[in-house]
Amino acid sequence: MVEDVVQDLKENTGKALDSLKKDLSRVRTGRANMAVLEPVRVDYYGTKAPLNQVAAISVPDARLIVIKPWEKSMVQAIEKAIHVAEIGLTPQSDGEVVRLPIPPLTEERRKDLVKQVRKMAEEARVRDRNHRRDANEMLKDLEKDGDISEDDRKKGLERVQKETDEAIKAIDAVVAAKEKEIMEV
């Protein structure tokens, strides 16, 4: 019973960490990263399709993303979709490919991005603490129902706290790496 509660907590904190990593991958760092294009949806014959399904995307160098549509007629639709997605990049087209130059970040913008990353991290920590609270309540309910003893509940509470601490350390490590990446000139 206690093992099930702890395992459930591990799964939930793992999902919260994965979600944070995905969100952080979309934060612009001054380097070309295809993850910034995830919110872009292109009008493809009446259907909104992800950009990677209508074009080949490559990163030839650290400051440039190149988008080569499968069909040349899609160039304008791709440009329009990038503008609509408001990802902060201006597309340049030569009729065959769309280029997205990545401008270097100013010091002020870097600091704003670090604040944004820290806010995301705090939201992830809050989610983990909520998972801890839920696990603790489950353990207390199990004891109240007579399914586990008081000693098992106490040991379970300690394990839940240990798992939560580990999850928060993992969040802090991911965020520290992202902050370092952002502040790197």
RAGI-V407262 format. One record per helix or strand of 3 or more residues. SS is the DSSP state (2 for helix, 1 for strand). FROM is the first residue (numbers start at 1). TO is the last residue. If there is no record, write none. Layout:
{{SS:FROM:TO} {SS:FROM:TO}}
This chain:
{{2:2:25} {2:34:37} {1:41:44} {1:47:50} {2:51:53} {1:55:61} {1:64:69} {2:72:85} {1:91:93} {1:97:101} {2:107:144} {2:150:183}}
